[in-house]
Amino acid sequence: MDTPPANDTRARADALHREATACVATRDLDTAAARYREAAALGHPGAQLELARMRLHGIDGPADAAEAVNWLQQAEAAGHPGAAYLLALVALGGTALPRDARINTRMMLAVQHRLPPALRAVAIHFGRKPDPADQTRCLQLLQAAADGGDVVAAQLLAERLARGEGCPVQLESAEALWAQLDPLGVPRLPSIEAAIPAQPEAAPGTLTLEDALSPPPTVALATTPRVGRVEALLSADECRLLVASAHPQLRRSMTVDPVTGAAVDHPIRSSSDASFDPLNEDFALRLVQLRIARAAGMELINAEQLIVLRYAPGQEYRPHRDYLPPSTLAADHPAAGNRRRTICVYLNAVEEGGATAFPRAGLSVSPVPGQAVVFDNLDASGKADPESLHAGEPVVAGEKWLATLWLRERPYRAF
């Protein structure tokens, strides 16, 4: 059988890609996946990337990270910078791809192609470095991402300009950014200030994303239950990133019914929260989660979805335990086991109240932006530990923003 001319093949692949994209818009995902697969087989890099997304997250069937990586590598070989970006994102998990220097190389390629999420992620990375040249790079990259339509980057840039972080105070420029964001319904961020975390030494301008694998040491606070504090874990930019990303998704916080395992509204918990579906994670959010998981002494693949919570005055989370009842475990990744460990990162300073209390240990930890508290939910034998009782004390004045990552005994995520 004669091979179709290259122009005919490209035209067919383009048509299939357009049809698939139209099917996504109408939520006909099965047809979209089939058309993307046809176009991908014909060598269409955009279709290869979109099919890879579906395979990563199991949109058109069981998730298959290995197949997704294969399609992304083909798209990358064809010169698609978005594929390089997604390969770097996948590699952060350390399972479907190794965590190696190619993460930095791929992210630099994405930056060179001005991909807004890559620009923002690398900006935040340089914002963690104290060298003035790196602080300038942070601002320049945030500006480039904002110019590319990245709303979160614009929020982070406005905060830096208003506070003179990495530059002289530029209130007029900050106000101009906020004026652009206001018609979009984007709120101003709470006041967040945090010290630049200690970093491994590296020459200015060097992209060293692997520094997320080397968290600060944990300071022991209690042994029963085992509680520790991690100081200066996240930078101000990273705290703002989590708040800005969560704000549009905030919903009334729910609790787990111990009998049915269903999520229910209960007066024990009066906050609002947002969770980050892995489908919507970008590189910056995923890197922060890797940093948090490693600070807890565990891997990202063991983590449930990150939760960001907001407590208004009077709101609290009364004494409770994080380990899950059998009914919930049976319905949610039972092979992953129970929640072995919890790590909570404070994202802002609370005017009054809002401490995390451990009644059995007689311990109370006050919020400090960028600082984390980590504790075990299971005892040394792996059984649910009732001593892990803890509470989010009522906020008296101001508001409290907190990021929580629950880590299972075994792998929970697909990649």
Buried (B, 14 or more C-beta within 10 A) or exposed (E): EEEEEEEEBBEBBBBBBBBBBEBBEEEBBEBBBBBBBBBBBBBBBBBBBBBBBBBBBBBBEEBBBEBBBBBBBBBBEBEBBBBBBBBBBBBBBBBBBEBEEBBBEBBBBBBEBEBBBBBBBBBBBBBBBEBEEBBBBBBBBBBBBBBBEBBBBBBBBBBBBBBEBBBEEBEEBBEEBBEBBEEEEBEEBBEBEBBBBEBEEEEBEEBBBBBBEEBBEBEEBBEEBBBBBBBBBBBBBBBBBBBBBBBEBBEEBEBBBEEEBEEEEBEEBBBBBBBBEBEEBBBBBBBBBBBBBBBBBBBBBBBBBBBBBBBEBEBBBBBBBBBBBEBBBEEBBEEBBBBBBBBBBBBBBBBEBBBBBBEBBEBEBBBBBBBBBBBBBBBEEEEBBEBBBBBBBBBEEBBBBBBBBBBBBEBBBBB
